[in-house]
């Protein structure tokens, strides 16, 4: 009986807390930790909206990420990585150096070649900690800073050399 009461209270508390489900416009799933690959653990970030980040990539980007790592390890820093259409890179952004206090997310989804050449054929999104897309098409503002990143087009997170 006590177990059922506790379960009911937890369900009611969650419903009343206003926790929303992930918005459908968000380009990465809420369960990204079980489906995506972490390619960078907690690191200091130059990102304007986060002090520290973890970087995750969608499963369809693993081969391209590995190929880029091989190119970088060989000293080829001028290469332009060929990333598959639909690949998503997620920067999980934290306020603390142990990456325990979630701030928000920034996601990049690779578009078809020529779909948005002025922003490197990426769709950028700024997503809050609850999965609400606060800016689902922030291309120009993100591309401005990302233009200084290399070797992949407008990508600041890279495999370790």
C-alpha positions in Angstrom: 0.0 0.0 0.0 2.8 2.5 0.9 4.5 1.7 -2.4 1.4 2.5 -4.4 0.9 5.8 -2.5 4.5 6.8 -3.0 4.3 6.0 -6.8 1.1 8.0 -7.1 2.7 10.9 -5.3 5.7 10.8 -7.6 3.4 10.7 -10.7 1.3 13.6 -9.4 4.4 15.6 -8.5 5.8 15.2 -12.0 2.5 16.2 -13.6 2.2 19.3 -11.4 5.9 20.4 -11.8 5.2 21.5 -15.3 7.8 19.2 -16.9 7.1 19.3 -20.5 8.1 16.6 -23.0 10.8 17.3 -25.6 9.5 19.6 -28.3 9.1 17.9 -31.7 11.2 20.6 -33.4 14.3 19.7 -31.4 16.7 17.8 -33.8 18.0 15.4 -31.2 16.1 13.0 -29.0 15.5 13.4 -25.3 17.2 10.0 -24.7 20.3 11.1 -26.7 22.6 9.7 -23.9 21.4 6.1 -24.8 21.5 6.5 -28.5 24.3 9.1 -29.3 28.0 8.7 -28.8 29.9 11.0 -26.4 32.9 12.3 -28.3 34.2 14.9 -25.8 33.8 14.7 -22.0 33.5 17.8 -19.8 35.7 20.5 -21.2 36.1 24.2 -20.9 34.1 26.0 -23.6 34.5 29.2 -25.5 30.8 29.0 -26.3 29.0 32.2 -25.3 26.1 30.4 -23.5 28.1 27.8 -21.5 31.1 27.5 -19.4 31.7 23.8 -19.9 30.4 21.3 -22.5 30.2 17.6 -23.4 29.9 16.8 -27.1 27.7 14.0 -28.4 27.1 12.9 -32.0 24.3 11.0 -33.6 24.9 7.4 -34.6 24.9 8.3 -38.4 27.9 10.5 -37.8 30.2 8.0 -36.2 32.0 6.9 -39.4 32.6 10.5 -40.5 33.8 11.5 -37.0 36.3 8.5 -37.1 37.5 9.4 -40.6 38.1 13.0 -39.4 40.1 11.7 -36.4 42.3 9.7 -38.8 42.9 12.8 -41.0 43.7 15.0 -38.0 46.1 12.3 -36.6 47.9 12.3 -39.9 48.4 16.0 -39.6 45.9 17.0 -42.3 44.4 20.1 -40.8 43.3 21.6 -44.1 40.8 18.9 -44.9 37.1 19.5 -45.2 35.3 16.7 -43.6 32.4 15.2 -45.5 29.6 14.9 -43.0 26.4 13.0 -43.7 23.2 14.8 -44.2 21.1 14.5 -41.0 24.1 14.1 -38.7 23.6 15.9 -35.4 26.2 17.3 -33.0 24.9 18.2 -29.5 26.8 20.5 -27.1 25.4 19.7 -23.7 26.2 22.9 -21.8 26.9 23.2 -18.1 27.6 25.9 -15.6 30.2 24.0 -13.6 33.6 22.4 -14.2 32.3 18.9 -13.2 29.4 19.1 -15.8 26.8 18.5 -13.2 24.7 21.6 -13.4 22.9 21.6 -16.8 22.5 25.0 -18.4 21.1 24.2 -21.9 22.0 22.6 -25.2 23.1 23.7 -28.6 22.6 21.4 -31.5 23.8 21.4 -35.1 22.0 19.3 -37.8 23.8 18.8 -41.1 21.5 19.8 -44.0 21.7 18.8 -47.7 24.6 20.3 -49.6 23.5 23.7 -50.8 20.5 23.9 -48.5 21.9 26.8 -46.4 25.4 27.6 -47.8 25.7 30.9 -45.9 25.7 28.9 -42.6 27.7 25.9 -43.8 24.5 23.8 -44.5 23.8 23.5 -40.8 20.6 24.0 -38.8 21.5 25.3 -35.4 19.2 25.2 -32.4 19.4 26.6 -28.9 17.4 24.3 -26.5 16.8 24.8 -22.8 17.3 22.2 -20.1 13.6 21.1 -20.5 13.8 20.4 -24.2 12.1 23.6 -25.3 13.6 25.0 -28.5 14.2 28.7 -27.7 15.8 29.3 -31.1 15.2 26.6 -33.7 16.9 28.3 -36.6 19.7 30.4 -35.2 22.1 29.9 -38.2 23.6 33.3 -38.8 24.4 34.1 -35.2 26.1 30.7 -34.7 27.9 30.7 -38.1 29.5 34.0 -37.3 31.6 32.5 -34.5 31.9 29.1 -36.1 33.6 30.5 -39.2 36.8 30.6 -37.3 36.7 26.9 -36.6 38.3 24.2 -38.7 39.0 21.8 -40.3 35.4 20.7 -40.8 32.9 23.3 -42.1 31.9 25.5 -39.2 32.5 22.7 -36.7 34.3 23.8 -33.5 34.3 20.3 -31.8 36.7 17.9 -33.4 38.0 14.5 -32.7 41.2 14.5 -30.7 44.4 14.5 -32.8 
